[in-house]
Amino acid sequence: IKRVADPDNASKLKVSSDGTAVTSEGLEWKMNPFDDWSLEAALRLTENAAEKNARVGEVVLVSIGPNDEHTQRIIREGLAKGAERGILVEADEGNLDASVVSAILKAIVDKESPDLVVMGKQAADGDSNVAGTELAEKLGWPVINSAMKILTSDDGKTLEVKRELDTGVATVKVTGPAVITTSDRILQPDSVQNGVTPDGHQYAKLEVGGRYASLKGIMQAKKKPIDQMSLGDLGVDTAKSLNYKKFELPPARSGQTTFVEDVGKEASDMANVLVVAELLEGKARKTTLCAVTAAKQIAEGTGGSFDILSIGEGAGAAAEELAGYGAGKVLKAEIAGGYTCEKYAATVAEAGKGYDVLVACASAYGKDLLPRVAAKLGAGVASDISEVHTDGGKLSYTRPMYAGNMFGTVEILTDKQVVTVRQSEFEPAASSGGASPSEDVGSSSSA
């Protein structure tokens, strides 16, 4: 669980005089609402709701941040709701990003050996949606993002999860251990069935956040343990993959994406870009063409080039369609058996080894797949970007934060870069009428 400046008052955030920091003076620290949803799911998975929420499992809360009264209070709030114990890893929030957070959490998981890790899909400040998937890759576990309903069987070992997509709902079945991130629909009365609480039980309808703590729970929380650890205790790599150069309040948006180009670039600054296409029923979705627009800007702004990877069922037919958008070539990987993050990520990462930047749309697909690819490649991730900059041949990206109440310009510090682009800010690319050559990069018939 993460502490964040009161998201209900994010419009009151300010930027420091030099533009390099976000200031939240006067705003209360609160539990990240996305984490509150995940805590509610974890509590439902580990209780018998028909017996006054009798505990039948253990929930351990982990928070990473300053060891101060605010963080302690937020952990105690989770303990009051029903969690058994807490862990506080002391760290400067300015030295954290998704790659560092996922490394810390992996170290905790290695020590604790849990059956399941449940996380908010994103934080209300950074809005990145990356850490959960990167954690799963580092653990070698499956991940299910944006879970809206969870059913367990085999004493909790098997999970059937419904997850939100842009195009509907997908049902995924996995055997734990696994990582799950939750959407707000996990708060619905019948969202969790754990095999202990009777299937017909209906929880109270929750509109905004998880359950309230009872007076008894608040009193009990005062005596529950919170273990304190340092980064040194865990022995993790604390090198960040992202650096925010500046922050600014939202400008009046023109609807046009701009980028700055420097024509005096060295060859070493050239970026070769791979667009990861998103397919639906053997055709490229419109989201792919928005990613192509961003890829063209990156390639043209650095003197590089771009290719497209068509992956999934019907990849060959989609590759023929995508050949007309000006790519150097279109790679194709026919994979049968439906999408899973783990299966696709292995192919994308292998294909992406020869590229400097990997790009996809920030759709449910892109946000699910690319963080795992990034973890495999050791790449930093800039998610949901709205602008591309190539100032002096150095790439940086502008992205919305704090629910759109702030914009940050970020540079990726790793050799390889992974980017997801906001569809509303990049016009779909138009066909150039050419015919890019195609190349097979693998196929799979596994389910």
VEXMARVEX-502903 format. One record per residue (C-alpha): residue number from 1; x, z, y. Coordinates in steps of 0.2 Angstrom, whole numbers, m for minus. Layout:
REM VEXMARVEX-502903
R, NUM, X, Z, Y
...
//
This chain:
REM VEXMARVEX-502903
R, 1, 0, 0, 0
R, 2, 6, m4, 17
R, 3, 3, 3, 34
R, 4, m2, m9, 48
R, 5, m7, m7, 66
R, 6, m26, m6, 67
R, 7, m32, m23, 62
R, 8, m48, m20, 71
R, 9, m39, m20, 87
R, 10, m26, m33, 84
R, 11, m31, m42, 100
R, 12, m23, m27, 109
R, 13, m5, m31, 102
R, 14, 8, m36, 115
R, 15, 25, m44, 115
R, 16, 41, m36, 120
R, 17, 48, m42, 137
R, 18, 62, m53, 128
R, 19, 49, m60, 116
R, 20, 58, m54, 100
R, 21, 46, m40, 94
R, 22, 28, m36, 93
R, 23, 23, m19, 101
R, 24, 8, m9, 95
R, 25, 9, 6, 106
R, 26, m8, 15, 107
R, 27, m14, 7, 91
R, 28, m17, 19, 76
R, 29, m8, 15, 60
R, 30, m20, 12, 45
R, 31, m20, 7, 27
R, 32, m19, m12, 26
R, 33, m37, m17, 22
R, 34, m31, m30, 8
R, 35, m22, m15, 0
R, 36, m38, m4, 1
R, 37, m47, m17, m9
R, 38, m34, m17, m22
R, 39, m34, 2, m23
R, 40, m53, 1, m26
R, 41, m50, m11, m40
R, 42, m37, 0, m48
R, 43, m48, 15, m47
R, 44, m62, 6, m55
R, 45, m51, 0, m69
R, 46, m45, 18, m73
R, 47, m61, 28, m72
R, 48, m78, 31, m81
R, 49, m90, 29, m66
R, 50, m104, 35, m77
R, 51, m96, 52, m79
R, 52, m93, 56, m60
R, 53, m78, 44, m59
R, 54, m69, 54, m73
R, 55, m51, 48, m73
R, 56, m46, 39, m89
R, 57, m30, 31, m83
R, 58, m17, 34, m69
R, 59, m15, 25, m53
R, 60, 2, 26, m44
R, 61, 3, 21, m26
R, 62, 19, 13, m19
R, 63, 22, 12, 0
R, 64, 38, 5, 8
R, 65, 42, 9, 26
R, 66, 47, 24, 37
R, 67, 46, 41, 31
R, 68, 35, 48, 44
R, 69, 18, 57, 47
R, 70, 9, 40, 48
R, 71, 15, 33, 31
R, 72, 13, 50, 23
R, 73, m5, 51, 29
R, 74, m10, 34, 23
R, 75, m3, 38, 5
R, 76, m12, 54, 6
R, 77, m28, 44, 10
R, 78, m26, 34, m6
R, 79, m22, 50, m16
R, 80, m38, 58, m9
R, 81, m48, 43, m15
R, 82, m42, 46, m33
R, 83, m25, 40, m36
R, 84, m14, 52, m46
R, 85, 3, 51, m37
R, 86, 13, 42, m24
R, 87, 30, 34, m21
R, 88, 37, 31, m4
R, 89, 52, 20, m2
R, 90, 60, 23, 15
R, 91, 64, 7, 24
R, 92, 65, 0, 41
R, 93, 50, m12, 43
R, 94, 61, m23, 53
R, 95, 72, m26, 38
R, 96, 58, m31, 26
R, 97, 51, m48, 21
R, 98, 42, m54, 5
R, 99, 59, m57, m4
R, 100, 65, m39, 0
R, 101, 48, m31, m4
R, 102, 46, m40, m21
R, 103, 64, m34, m25
R, 104, 60, m16, m21
R, 105, 43, m17, m31
R, 106, 52, m24, m46
R, 107, 64, m10, m46
R, 108, 49, 2, m46
R, 109, 40, m7, m60
R, 110, 56, m6, m70
R, 111, 56, 12, m68
R, 112, 38, 16, m70
R, 113, 33, 2, m84
R, 114, 15, 0, m78
R, 115, 2, m10, m88
R, 116, m4, m18, m72
R, 117, 2, m21, m54
R, 118, m13, m23, m42
R, 119, m9, m28, m24
R, 120, m18, m34, m8
R, 121, m16, m53, m7
R, 122, m8, m51, 10
R, 123, m4, m39, 24
R, 124, m15, m39, 40
R, 125, 1, m41, 51
R, 126, 12, m54, 42
R, 127, m3, m64, 34
R, 128, 10, m71, 21
R, 129, 2, m70, 4
R, 130, 19, m71, m4
R, 131, 25, m54, m11
R, 132, 14, m53, m26
R, 133, 18, m70, m33
R, 134, 37, m67, m30
R, 135, 36, m50, m39
R, 136, 27, m58, m54
R, 137, 41, m71, m55
R, 138, 55, m58, m54
R, 139, 46, m48, m68
R, 140, 42, m64, m79
R, 141, 24, m59, m78
R, 142, 8, m69, m76
R, 143, 0, m68, m59
R, 144, m18, m70, m54
R, 145, m21, m71, m35
R, 146, m37, m68, m25
R, 147, m46, m59, m40
R, 148, m64, m57, m37
R, 149, m70, m50, m54
R, 150, m60, m42, m68
R, 151, m66, m39, m86
R, 152, m54, m30, m98
R, 153, m54, m29, m117
R, 154, m42, m23, m131
R, 155, m41, m6, m123
R, 156, m36, m15, m106
R, 157, m23, m26, m114
R, 158, m32, m42, m111
R, 159, m39, m47, m94
R, 160, m52, m60, m90
R, 161, m51, m63, m71
R, 162, m62, m74, m59
R, 163, m52, m80, m44
R, 164, m57, m88, m28
R, 165, m51, m106, m25
R, 166, m55, m118, m11
R, 167, m65, m128, m23
R, 168, m75, m114, m31
R, 169, m70, m101, m44
R, 170, m58, m101, m59
R, 171, m58, m90, m74
R, 172, m41, m85, m81
R, 173, m38, m75, m96
R, 174, m21, m66, m98
R, 175, m13, m53, m108
R, 176, m4, m39, m98
R, 177, 7, m33, m91
R, 178, 2, m44, m76
R, 179, 1, m44, m57
R, 180, m16, m46, m49
R, 181, m19, m48, m30
R, 182, m37, m46, m24
R, 183, m50, m53, m12
R, 184, m63, m44, m3
R, 185, m76, m49, m17
R, 186, m68, m36, m28
R, 187, m79, m24, m18
R, 188, m95, m30, m26
R, 189, m105, m18, m37
R, 190, m101, m27, m53
R, 191, m84, m33, m50
R, 192, m74, m23, m62
R, 193, m79, m19, m81
R, 194, m65, m9, m89
R, 195, m73, m6, m106
R, 196, m76, 13, m103
R, 197, m88, 13, m89
R, 198, m105, 6, m96
R, 199, m106, m13, m93
R, 200, m123, m11, m84
R, 201, m116, 1, m71
R, 202, m117, m4, m53
R, 203, m106, 3, m40
R, 204, m112, 6, m22
R, 205, m111, m9, m12
R, 206, m96, m9, m1
R, 207, m96, m20, 15
R, 208, m78, m18, 22
R, 209, m66, m7, 13
R, 210, m65, 4, m3
R, 211, m73, 20, m6
R, 212, m73, 35, 5
R, 213, m63, 51, 0
R, 214, m73, 66, m5
R, 215, m70, 83, 3
R, 216, m64, 88, m15
R, 217, m53, 73, m16
R, 218, m45, 77, 1
R, 219, m41, 95, m4
R, 220, m34, 89, m21
R, 221, m23, 76, m12
R, 222, m13, 89, m3
R, 223, m6, 95, m19
R, 224, m3, 78, m27
R, 225, 16, 73, m28
R, 226, 24, 59, m17
R, 227, 41, 55, m24
R, 228, 53, 49, m10
R, 229, 66, 36, m13
R, 230, 79, 26, m3
R, 231, 84, 8, m5
R, 232, 101, 14, m11
R, 233, 92, 24, m25
R, 234, 85, 8, m31
R, 235, 100, m3, m30
R, 236, 91, m19, m23
R, 237, 97, m33, m13
R, 238, 91, m31, 5
R, 239, 96, m48, 12
R, 240, 81, m55, 21
R, 241, 76, m73, 19
R, 242, 67, m75, 35
R, 243, 71, m71, 53
R, 244, 58, m71, 67
R, 245, 66, m79, 83
R, 246, 51, m75, 95
R, 247, 33, m70, 96
R, 248, 20, m76, 108
R, 249, 2, m73, 111
R, 250, m10, m87, 106
R, 251, m9, m101, 118
R, 252, m24, m112, 122
R, 253, m23, m123, 106
R, 254, m24, m142, 109
R, 255, m27, m147, 91
R, 256, m11, m157, 91
R, 257, 5, m152, 81
R, 258, 21, m154, 91
R, 259, 39, m154, 86
R, 260, 55, m154, 95
R, 261, 68, m167, 90
R, 262, 87, m167, 93
R, 263, 94, m185, 90
R, 264, 112, m178, 89
R, 265, 112, m171, 72
R, 266, 126, m170, 60
R, 267, 123, m177, 42
R, 268, 124, m159, 35
R, 269, 108, m155, 45
R, 270, 98, m168, 36
R, 271, 83, m161, 27
R, 272, 77, m170, 11
R, 273, 59, m164, 8
R, 274, 48, m164, m7
R, 275, 29, m163, m5
R, 276, 20, m155, m19
R, 277, 4, m164, m21
R, 278, m13, m155, m25
R, 279, m24, m165, m37
R, 280, m42, m164, m41
R, 281, m49, m174, m56
R, 282, m34, m186, m55
R, 283, m34, m189, m37
R, 284, m24, m182, m22
R, 285, m34, m170, m12
R, 286, m34, m172, 7
R, 287, m23, m156, 8
R, 288, m9, m166, 1
R, 289, m10, m179, 15
R, 290, m8, m164, 28
R, 291, 7, m159, 19
R, 292, 14, m176, 20
R, 293, 12, m176, 39
R, 294, 22, m160, 40
R, 295, 35, m167, 28
R, 296, 37, m183, 39
R, 297, 40, m172, 54
R, 298, 53, m162, 45
R, 299, 62, m177, 38
R, 300, 61, m187, 55
R, 301, 67, m172, 65
R, 302, 82, m170, 55
R, 303, 86, m187, 50
R, 304, 82, m184, 32
R, 305, 69, m192, 20
R, 306, 54, m186, 10
R, 307, 47, m189, m8
R, 308, 31, m183, m16
R, 309, 28, m174, m33
R, 310, 12, m178, m42
R, 311, 9, m165, m55
R, 312, m5, m161, m67
R, 313, m18, m170, m76
R, 314, m20, m187, m70
R, 315, m3, m187, m61
R, 316, 1, m205, m65
R, 317, m15, m212, m57
R, 318, m13, m200, m42
R, 319, 5, m206, m40
R, 320, m1, m224, m38
R, 321, m12, m218, m24
R, 322, 2, m208, m16
R, 323, 14, m223, m16
R, 324, 7, m230, 0
R, 325, 12, m215, 11
R, 326, 30, m220, 15
R, 327, 39, m208, 3
R, 328, 56, m213, m3
R, 329, 49, m211, m21
R, 330, 34, m203, m30
R, 331, 39, m191, m44
R, 332, 26, m188, m58
R, 333, 24, m175, m70
R, 334, 9, m176, m82
R, 335, 4, m159, m87
R, 336, m11, m156, m98
R, 337, m21, m141, m102
R, 338, m26, m136, m84
R, 339, m17, m127, m71
R, 340, m7, m111, m72
R, 341, 5, m105, m59
R, 342, 19, m101, m72
R, 343, 18, m118, m80
R, 344, 17, m128, m65
R, 345, 31, m118, m56
R, 346, 44, m121, m69
R, 347, 41, m140, m67
R, 348, 41, m140, m48
R, 349, 56, m129, m47
R, 350, 66, m141, m58
R, 351, 60, m156, m48
R, 352, 64, m147, m32
R, 353, 82, m143, m36
R, 354, 88, m158, m27
R, 355, 79, m155, m11
R, 356, 81, m144, 4
R, 357, 63, m141, 9
R, 358, 48, m140, m2
R, 359, 31, m142, 6
R, 360, 13, m140, 1
R, 361, m3, m136, 10
R, 362, m8, m118, 12
R, 363, m23, m120, 1
R, 364, m27, m108, m13
R, 365, m16, m119, m24
R, 366, m1, m120, m12
R, 367, m2, m101, m9
R, 368, m3, m98, m27
R, 369, 11, m110, m33
R, 370, 24, m111, m20
R, 371, 30, m93, m19
R, 372, 33, m93, m37
R, 373, 43, m109, m35
R, 374, 53, m101, m21
R, 375, 57, m86, m32
R, 376, 64, m97, m45
R, 377, 75, m106, m32
R, 378, 80, m91, m22
R, 379, 72, m99, m7
R, 380, 63, m91, 8
R, 381, 45, m95, 11
R, 382, 36, m98, 28
R, 383, 18, m98, 24
R, 384, 3, m106, 33
R, 385, 14, m114, 47
R, 386, 5, m122, 62
R, 387, 21, m131, 70
R, 388, 37, m138, 65
R, 389, 53, m137, 76
R, 390, 69, m146, 74
R, 391, 79, m139, 89
R, 392, 97, m144, 88
R, 393, 94, m150, 70
R, 394, 89, m132, 65
R, 395, 72, m130, 57
R, 396, 60, m117, 62
R, 397, 42, m115, 61
R, 398, 28, m107, 71
R, 399, 14, m98, 61
R, 400, m1, m87, 65
R, 401, 0, m68, 62
R, 402, m11, m53, 64
R, 403, m27, m63, 60
R, 404, m22, m76, 73
R, 405, m19, m64, 87
R, 406, 0, m67, 87
R, 407, 11, m82, 84
R, 408, 29, m80, 77
R, 409, 42, m93, 76
R, 410, 52, m90, 60
R, 411, 68, m98, 53
R, 412, 72, m98, 35
R, 413, 89, m91, 31
R, 414, 91, m97, 13
R, 415, 99, m114, 8
R, 416, 83, m120, 1
R, 417, 66, m118, 11
R, 418, 48, m117, 5
R, 419, 34, m120, 17
R, 420, 15, m121, 16
R, 421, 6, m129, 30
R, 422, m10, m125, 39
R, 423, m22, m139, 35
R, 424, m31, m138, 52
R, 425, m15, m140, 62
R, 426, m8, m156, 53
R, 427, m18, m172, 53
R, 428, m19, m181, 36
R, 429, m6, m194, 34
R, 430, m12, m212, 35
R, 431, m7, m225, 22
R, 432, 7, m236, 27
R, 433, 3, m249, 15
R, 434, 19, m249, 6
R, 435, 22, m245, m12
R, 436, 35, m232, m16
R, 437, 44, m232, m33
R, 438, 39, m219, m45
R, 439, 49, m209, m57
R, 440, 44, m198, m72
R, 441, 51, m180, m71
R, 442, 43, m173, m86
R, 443, 26, m170, m96
R, 444, 18, m156, m105
R, 445, 3, m155, m117
R, 446, 3, m136, m118
R, 447, m12, m126, m114
//
